[in-house]
Amino acid sequence: MGKTGMYSVCKSFLDCICLCLSRRSNEGPEKKKAPGDGHLSYENGDVLQDRYELVSTLGEGTFGKVVQCVDRSRAEEQVALKIIKNIEKYRDAAKLEIHVLEKIKEKDPQNKHQCVQMLDWFNYRGHVCISMELLALSTFDFLKANNFLPYSMDHIRQMAYQICLAVSFLHDNQLTHTDLKPENILFVNSAFTTTYNSEKKRVERKIKDPTVRLVDFGSATFDHEHHSTIISTRHYRAPESWAGVIHVMSGALATHDNQEQLAMMETLQGPLPSTMIQKTRKQQYFHHGRLCWNKNSKAGRYVKEHIKPLWRYRLSEAEEHHQFFDLLKKMLEYEPSKRLPLSSALCHRFFLPLRRHSLAWDICQ
């Protein structure tokens, strides 16, 4: 995410930051042979470093696994241990992530800016391991488990404000997250209440505490580093990323086709500005300054059926809904120069009920 919007797009690491993991190595006796896919072979109940008792696997990705552990050195505290594959490219990426997390901890020792805290790191039999505070479900996973029912407007307000604060903090420290998405925004506690909707004949969940943390800094970059044009999860890329001018995310439009994504963007936000079209290196998508798109094709019908103008997603005529969509519209501007900057977003009237008790209150006076 660039510094003028709620979501961040990436610059990627090209310079190698040398972090000497060997000074933290304490590998111990070999117990199990590592599997061929690079993952650490372990069983629940195993103990790493005479400290971390493995309880259960929380998740798995291309980088490795995240495991819930009991940290015997922290009064039996439950923590999350990210165990990186014993593969060079993933080890190198982990070293970069550690560098970023150390910077975050240095600048926010009291953990006030909604970014996940690293507690420790070490090297175990070729696997970089990062210990972090244990969090709960992601905002996406909770939504999925709740049949994709929308969050309440009050919870949207609180979650969006925290995300803006977190990203603003990163930008103030010359950091760009690069992969902001619902899967990387986790609840501190995902406990919920349930109610039965008799009209729709289903149980509906409501999160009790909408406090969130921003996670996964594996592809975060510093401002002085090389900028890559291949950035972030496709669905969340900035509208200017395809034009070769990387800046800010525009939203979540799920497709694996560039032209279809552009059509979705135009349906949601209106025609792309001619200035952006002129800059793009992908002129094959346009003809006489307009997107080449057949609305009657199979893909065209799909976009028409599944995407609508932004204002039509509003579920209520209540003032807070109008305020929220006004904020969205301003943060989803195509042109970076016209897009609402974070400092102004935090002061938007939609967030007024929260500002008096927030870190950004002084900014908006």
C-alpha positions as CSV (number, residue, x, y, z in Angstrom):
1,M,0.0,0.0,0.0
2,G,1.3,3.3,-0.9
3,K,1.0,6.3,1.3
4,T,-2.3,7.5,-0.3
5,G,-4.7,4.8,0.5
6,M,-6.1,2.1,2.8
7,Y,-4.5,-0.8,1.1
8,S,-0.9,-1.2,0.2
9,V,0.8,-2.5,-2.9
10,C,4.3,-3.6,-3.0
11,K,7.7,-2.8,-3.6
12,S,9.8,-6.0,-3.4
13,F,13.2,-6.7,-1.9
14,L,16.0,-6.9,-4.4
15,D,18.9,-6.0,-2.0
16,C,19.7,-8.9,0.3
17,I,19.7,-7.9,4.0
18,C,22.3,-10.0,5.7
19,L,21.0,-11.3,9.1
20,C,23.4,-13.8,10.7
21,L,21.1,-16.6,11.9
22,S,24.1,-18.7,12.9
23,R,24.6,-16.6,16.1
24,R,21.2,-17.9,17.2
25,S,21.6,-21.5,16.1
26,N,21.1,-24.2,18.7
27,E,20.1,-27.2,16.7
28,G,20.3,-30.0,19.2
29,P,20.2,-33.7,18.3
30,E,18.4,-34.8,15.1
31,K,15.3,-36.7,15.9
32,K,13.4,-37.0,12.6
33,K,14.4,-36.9,9.0
34,A,13.1,-33.8,7.2
35,P,10.4,-34.5,4.6
36,G,11.2,-34.0,1.0
37,D,8.9,-30.9,0.7
38,G,11.1,-28.9,3.0
39,H,8.7,-28.9,6.0
40,L,10.0,-29.7,9.4
41,S,8.9,-33.1,10.5
42,Y,7.3,-33.0,14.0
43,E,4.6,-34.4,16.2
44,N,2.4,-32.6,18.7
45,G,4.2,-32.7,22.0
46,D,7.6,-32.2,20.5
47,V,9.8,-29.5,22.2
48,L,12.1,-27.2,20.2
49,Q,15.0,-25.4,21.9
50,D,14.0,-26.9,25.2
51,R,11.4,-24.2,25.2
52,Y,8.6,-24.5,22.6
53,E,6.2,-27.4,23.1
54,L,4.3,-27.9,19.9
55,V,0.5,-28.1,20.5
56,S,-1.2,-28.1,17.1
57,T,-0.8,-26.9,13.5
58,L,-2.7,-23.7,12.9
59,G,-2.0,-23.3,9.2
60,E,0.2,-24.2,6.2
61,G,1.5,-22.1,3.3
62,T,4.1,-22.1,0.6
63,F,6.6,-20.7,3.1
64,G,6.1,-23.4,5.8
65,K,3.7,-23.9,8.8
66,V,2.4,-22.0,11.7
67,V,2.1,-24.0,14.9
68,Q,0.5,-23.2,18.3
69,C,3.0,-23.7,21.1
70,V,3.5,-23.4,24.8
71,D,6.4,-21.2,25.5
72,R,8.0,-22.6,28.7
73,S,10.2,-19.4,29.1
74,R,7.2,-17.1,29.2
75,A,5.1,-18.6,32.0
76,E,3.6,-21.3,29.8
77,E,2.2,-18.6,27.4
78,Q,0.5,-19.8,24.2
79,V,2.4,-18.4,21.2
80,A,2.4,-18.9,17.4
81,L,5.6,-20.4,15.9
82,K,6.1,-19.8,12.2
83,I,8.4,-22.6,11.0
84,I,9.9,-21.9,7.6
85,K,10.7,-24.6,5.1
86,N,14.4,-25.7,4.9
87,I,14.7,-24.2,1.4
88,E,17.1,-21.4,0.6
89,K,14.6,-18.9,-0.9
90,Y,12.2,-19.3,2.0
91,R,15.0,-18.9,4.5
92,D,16.2,-15.8,2.8
93,A,12.6,-14.3,2.8
94,A,12.3,-15.2,6.5
95,K,15.5,-13.3,7.3
96,L,14.0,-10.2,5.6
97,E,10.7,-10.6,7.5
98,I,12.7,-10.8,10.8
99,H,14.4,-7.6,9.9
100,V,11.1,-5.9,9.3
101,L,9.6,-7.3,12.5
102,E,12.6,-6.2,14.5
103,K,12.1,-2.7,13.1
104,I,8.4,-2.7,14.1
105,K,9.2,-3.9,17.6
106,E,11.8,-1.2,18.0
107,K,9.4,1.6,16.9
108,D,6.4,0.2,18.8
109,P,7.6,-1.6,21.9
110,Q,4.3,-1.3,23.6
111,N,2.4,-2.8,20.7
112,K,0.0,0.1,20.2
113,H,-0.2,0.2,16.4
114,Q,-2.0,-3.1,15.5
115,C,0.9,-4.9,14.0
116,V,1.7,-8.4,15.1
117,Q,4.6,-8.6,17.6
118,M,7.6,-10.9,17.1
119,L,8.7,-12.4,20.5
120,D,11.7,-14.4,19.4
121,W,13.4,-16.1,16.5
122,F,15.9,-18.9,16.1
123,N,17.4,-21.4,13.6
124,Y,16.4,-25.1,14.2
125,R,18.0,-27.7,12.0
126,G,17.9,-25.4,8.9
127,H,14.4,-24.1,9.6
128,V,14.1,-20.4,10.5
129,C,11.5,-20.2,13.3
130,I,9.7,-17.0,14.3
131,S,7.8,-16.8,17.6
132,M,4.9,-14.3,17.6
133,E,1.8,-13.5,19.7
134,L,-0.9,-16.0,19.2
135,L,-3.9,-14.5,17.4
136,A,-7.3,-15.9,16.3
137,L,-9.2,-16.2,13.0
138,S,-8.5,-13.9,10.1
139,T,-11.3,-11.5,9.1
140,F,-11.7,-13.6,6.0
141,D,-12.0,-16.9,7.8
142,F,-14.6,-15.5,10.3
143,L,-16.6,-14.1,7.4
144,K,-16.4,-17.4,5.6
145,A,-17.5,-19.4,8.7
146,N,-20.4,-16.9,9.0
147,N,-21.7,-17.7,5.5
148,F,-20.2,-14.4,4.3
149,L,-22.7,-12.3,6.2
150,P,-21.5,-8.7,6.4
151,Y,-19.9,-7.3,9.6
152,S,-21.9,-4.8,11.5
153,M,-21.2,-1.1,10.5
154,D,-19.9,-0.4,14.0
155,H,-17.4,-3.3,13.6
156,I,-16.5,-2.2,10.1
157,R,-15.7,1.2,11.5
158,Q,-13.5,-0.1,14.3
159,M,-11.6,-2.6,12.1
160,A,-11.1,-0.1,9.2
161,Y,-9.7,2.5,11.6
162,Q,-7.3,0.0,13.1
163,I,-6.0,-1.0,9.7
164,C,-5.6,2.7,8.7
165,L,-3.6,3.3,11.9
166,A,-1.4,0.3,11.3
167,V,-0.6,1.2,7.7
168,S,0.0,4.8,8.7
169,F,2.4,3.6,11.3
170,L,4.3,1.5,8.8
171,H,4.5,4.4,6.3
172,D,5.8,6.7,9.0
173,N,8.6,4.3,9.4
174,Q,9.3,4.0,5.6
175,L,7.7,0.5,5.4
176,T,5.2,-0.9,2.9
177,H,3.3,-4.1,3.8
178,T,2.8,-5.2,0.1
179,D,0.1,-7.8,0.7
180,L,-2.8,-6.3,2.6
181,K,-5.9,-8.5,2.4
182,P,-8.5,-9.9,4.8
183,E,-6.5,-13.1,5.2
184,N,-3.7,-11.1,6.7
185,I,-5.8,-9.2,9.2
186,L,-6.4,-11.4,12.3
187,F,-8.6,-10.9,15.3
188,V,-6.9,-10.9,18.6
189,N,-9.9,-12.9,19.9
190,S,-12.5,-14.4,17.5
191,A,-15.0,-15.3,20.2
192,F,-18.6,-14.6,19.1
193,T,-22.2,-14.5,20.1
194,T,-24.9,-16.3,18.0
195,T,-28.5,-15.4,17.1
196,Y,-31.0,-17.3,15.1
197,N,-32.4,-15.6,12.1
198,S,-35.9,-17.1,11.8
199,E,-36.6,-15.4,8.5
200,K,-33.6,-16.9,6.8
201,K,-33.6,-20.0,9.0
202,R,-29.9,-19.8,10.0
203,V,-27.6,-19.1,12.9
204,E,-25.7,-15.9,12.6
205,R,-22.4,-15.0,14.4
206,K,-21.3,-11.6,15.7
207,I,-17.7,-11.1,16.8
208,K,-17.5,-9.9,20.4
209,D,-14.3,-7.9,20.1
210,P,-13.2,-6.4,16.7
211,T,-9.6,-5.7,17.8
212,V,-7.3,-6.8,14.9
213,R,-3.6,-7.2,14.1
214,L,-1.9,-6.9,10.8
215,V,0.2,-10.0,10.0
216,D,2.5,-11.5,7.4
217,F,5.4,-9.1,6.7
218,G,7.2,-11.7,4.6
219,S,7.1,-9.4,1.5
220,A,7.2,-6.0,3.3
221,T,9.7,-3.5,1.9
222,F,11.5,-0.4,3.0
223,D,11.0,2.8,1.0
224,H,14.7,3.0,-0.1
225,E,14.6,-0.4,-1.7
226,H,14.0,-1.4,-5.3
227,H,10.4,-1.3,-6.5
228,S,9.0,-4.3,-8.4
229,T,6.1,-4.2,-10.7
230,I,4.9,-7.7,-9.8
231,I,3.3,-7.1,-6.5
232,S,0.7,-8.4,-4.0
233,T,-2.2,-10.8,-4.4
234,R,-3.7,-10.1,-7.9
235,H,-7.3,-9.4,-6.6
236,Y,-6.0,-6.5,-4.4
237,R,-3.6,-4.8,-6.8
238,A,-3.7,-1.1,-7.4
239,P,-5.4,0.2,-10.6
240,E,-2.1,1.8,-11.6
241,S,-0.1,-1.5,-11.1
242,W,-1.0,-2.7,-14.6
243,A,0.0,0.7,-15.9
244,G,3.5,0.2,-14.5
245,V,3.0,3.0,-11.9
246,I,2.9,1.1,-8.6
247,H,1.1,2.9,-5.7
248,V,-2.0,1.7,-3.8
249,M,-4.5,-1.1,-3.7
250,S,-8.0,-0.5,-5.1
251,G,-10.0,-3.4,-3.9
252,A,-10.8,-7.1,-4.1
253,L,-11.9,-8.2,-7.6
254,A,-11.4,-11.9,-7.9
255,T,-10.3,-12.9,-11.3
256,H,-7.1,-14.3,-12.9
257,D,-7.5,-12.3,-16.2
258,N,-6.1,-8.8,-16.5
259,Q,-8.7,-7.6,-19.0
260,E,-11.6,-9.0,-17.0
261,Q,-10.2,-7.3,-13.8
262,L,-10.1,-4.0,-15.7
263,A,-13.7,-4.5,-16.7
264,M,-14.7,-5.2,-13.1
265,M,-12.9,-2.0,-12.0
266,E,-14.8,0.1,-14.7
267,T,-18.1,-1.4,-13.6
268,L,-17.4,-0.6,-10.0
269,Q,-15.8,2.8,-10.3
270,G,-16.5,4.1,-13.8
271,P,-14.2,4.5,-16.9
272,L,-10.4,4.5,-16.4
273,P,-8.9,7.9,-16.8
274,S,-7.3,8.6,-20.2
275,T,-4.1,9.7,-18.5
276,M,-3.7,6.2,-17.0
277,I,-4.5,4.5,-20.2
278,Q,-1.8,6.5,-22.0
279,K,0.8,5.4,-19.5
280,T,0.1,1.7,-19.6
281,R,2.5,-0.7,-21.5
282,K,-0.5,-2.9,-22.1
283,Q,-2.1,-1.0,-24.9
284,Q,-3.6,-4.3,-26.3
285,Y,-6.4,-3.9,-23.8
286,F,-7.5,-0.6,-25.3
287,H,-8.7,0.9,-28.5
288,H,-9.1,4.7,-29.1
289,G,-8.8,5.3,-25.3
290,R,-11.4,2.8,-24.3
291,L,-11.2,-0.7,-22.8
292,C,-11.7,-3.4,-25.3
293,W,-14.5,-5.4,-23.7
294,N,-17.4,-7.4,-25.1
295,K,-20.2,-7.1,-22.6
296,N,-22.2,-9.9,-24.4
297,S,-19.4,-12.5,-24.2
298,K,-19.5,-15.2,-21.5
299,A,-16.9,-13.2,-19.4
300,G,-18.9,-10.0,-20.1
301,R,-22.1,-11.5,-18.8
302,Y,-20.3,-12.8,-15.7
303,V,-19.0,-9.3,-14.8
304,K,-22.4,-7.8,-15.4
305,E,-24.1,-10.3,-13.1
306,H,-21.5,-10.2,-10.3
307,I,-20.2,-6.6,-10.2
308,K,-22.2,-3.4,-9.8
309,P,-21.4,0.3,-9.2
310,L,-20.0,1.0,-5.8
311,W,-23.0,2.9,-4.5
312,R,-25.3,0.0,-5.2
313,Y,-23.6,-2.1,-2.5
314,R,-24.9,0.2,0.2
315,L,-27.4,-1.7,2.4
316,S,-29.0,1.2,4.1
317,E,-29.8,4.9,3.7
318,A,-28.6,5.6,7.2
319,E,-26.1,8.4,7.6
320,E,-23.2,6.2,8.7
321,H,-23.7,4.1,5.5
322,H,-23.4,7.2,3.4
323,Q,-20.3,8.3,5.3
324,F,-18.7,4.9,4.8
325,F,-19.3,4.8,1.1
326,D,-18.1,8.4,0.8
327,L,-14.8,7.3,2.4
328,L,-14.6,4.2,0.1
329,K,-15.2,6.3,-3.0
330,K,-12.4,8.7,-2.1
331,M,-10.0,6.0,-1.2
332,L,-10.7,4.1,-4.4
333,E,-9.9,6.9,-6.8
334,Y,-8.0,5.7,-9.8
335,E,-5.5,8.6,-9.8
336,P,-3.0,8.4,-6.9
337,S,-2.9,12.2,-6.8
338,K,-6.6,12.4,-6.3
339,R,-6.8,9.5,-3.8
340,L,-7.5,10.3,-0.1
341,P,-4.3,10.1,1.9
342,L,-4.3,8.1,5.1
343,S,-3.9,11.2,7.3
344,S,-7.2,12.6,5.8
345,A,-8.9,9.2,5.9
346,L,-8.3,8.9,9.6
347,C,-10.0,12.3,10.0
348,H,-13.0,11.4,7.9
349,R,-16.3,11.9,9.6
350,F,-17.1,8.2,9.4
351,F,-14.4,7.7,12.1
352,L,-15.5,10.5,14.3
353,P,-17.0,8.3,17.0
354,L,-13.6,6.6,17.5
355,R,-11.1,9.4,17.2
356,R,-11.5,10.9,20.7
357,H,-9.9,7.8,22.2
358,S,-7.4,7.0,19.5
359,L,-3.7,7.6,18.7
360,A,-4.7,9.9,15.8
361,W,-6.9,12.3,17.8
362,D,-4.2,15.0,17.8
363,I,-3.8,14.8,14.0
364,C,-7.5,15.6,13.4
365,Q,-7.7,18.6,15.8
